[in-house]
Amino acid sequence: MLWPVAEFGMFPQWLTILMWIADVAIRLLLLGIVPGNRRPATAMAWLLIIFFLPLPGLVLFLLVGSFRLGGQRRSRQEAVNEELREATEHLELPNEVGHAPEYVRSAAALTRHLTGFPMLDGSHFEFITDYRQSLHRMAQDIDGAQKYVNLIFYIFSEDPKDRQGYVSEVLQALERAQARGVKVRVLFDHIATLRVTGYFSLKRRLREAGIEFHVTMPVRPLRGQYQRPDLRNHRKILVIDGEIGYTGSQNLIEPGYKRRSAHAMGREWVDLMARVTGVTVTSLDVVFATDWFAETGRHLLGELRMPTDEEYRRTEGTIAQVIPSGPGFVTENNLRLFNHLFYAAKHRLTVVSPYLVPDDSMLYAITTAAQRGVEVELFVCRKADQFMVQHAQQSYYEALLRSGVRIHRYPDPDVLHSKLFTVDDDVAVFGSSNMDMRSFSLNMEVSVMLVGAESVDALTQVVQQYREVSEELTLDEWLARPRSHRWVDNVFRLTSALQ
């Protein structure tokens, strides 16, 4: 606060008075500004900081207090959304959705209203859990590209010299594609990739290959490019010729994330990717085109491969709907859909997330499901790679366990990085979105909702791999932990509300 400094008489009286006035003015002014369009918990967290540290709190609030994108980015997102709605307004829900419970139909309607993306039939999903195999399959498909390759990943980094055979395969395939005349477009998050060793080497390599690339959500104020630094593009999408797609939780980096500490302890990230064929690939391509438009101002929709009417009418395969979300949208698309599906569960709800820091609405949805007899299971990391998130997450365990939720902890040192959930035998959702406020409000994410017992079964088999090595946490065990651990958890729980 300013007033303790003023009390020591270090400044002239007139300056002391001005500091007092500024102190009070900042508090009163922000008291009526901070709560606007924010959750009460978020507003209270900001006001708590401002009350104790008015001037630093004001500076921090101005830097990271708004999670809305700039006007140009919002207008570009809205333009693509509107164009998508006009292009797909003639498409109806697949007939098979009529055999699913009513909540599936309403979930599809909700997502289409929020994003413009329709639910489509006739796609095929192959889930890949082997980290190296996933990258190898991407490289193989890129080698078969004839027209274009569109790629966006949160983190993109070359392999270290002593850990080759991961991203190097993908990079070499991209270089070969560009050399034979395929149009290769690459996007990666500015801050996330910048903080990984080898950022400038990667950029130099892409330039030398003639590959067009851009950073997403750049924070370069000297170039006139600035938004809140922690607004990031967390999506992972690869599309080849509009016919083959990949999406999920895996970044383009070796499984130890080029961290010496991770290599020393043998830590690797455990991920899930899906290889997709069919009309859903076009939806993924449109998400990429939206991000490309946001960063370059160039419209790609006319250059993408669009399905034929016959392809849209196909019913062999899986019913799926792509859900983009993030600060480019007015609403929190993923949070609304996830809560809707959690409340609809009747028998089983299984959630896998490395970062589970729910807001009140999601906490109520999960605990209410357990309290009304739904078998709810959560799979989380025993020890996450992010200290603050780990402790914020743990602050919710007691409430979850008391409600009847079963918590399974994936053994350290590995990081269970997959993001998915299943509801009964009806719906499965996977993608890049965690179950925390960062993924709901601050990150650009992409998820995919699948309909039908076959899809649920495919992801249930993935979950079973995690269950076989995880340990279940009991309430008695959790309550027996030291009080000092509880204190740390509760302190970092406060940080989850700042967005």
Secondary structure, DSSP 8 states (H G I E B T S, - for coil): --HHHHHTT-S-HHHHHHHHHHHHHHHHHHHTTTTTTS-HHHHHHHHHHHHH-HHHHHHHHHHHS--S--HHHHHHHHHHHHHHHHHHTT----GGGGGS-HHHHHHHHHHHHHH----EEEEEEEEE--HHHHHHHHHHHHHT-SSEEEEEES-B----TTS-SSHHHHHHHHHHHHHTT-EEEEEEEHHHHHTSTTHHHHHHHHHHHT-EEEEES--BGGGTB---TT-EE--EEEEETTTEEEEES--BS-TTTT-HHHHHHT--EE--EEEEESTHHHHHHHHHHHHHHHHH----GGGS----HHHHH--SSEEEEEEEESTTSSS-HHHHHHHHHHHH-SSEEEEE-S-EE--HHHHHHHHHHHHTT-EEEEEEESS-S-HHHHHHHHTTHHHHHHHT-EEEEE-TTSEE---EEEETTTEEEEES--EEHIIIIIEEEEEEEEESHHHHHHHHHHHHHHHHH-EEE-HHHHHTS-HHHHHHHHHHHGGGG--
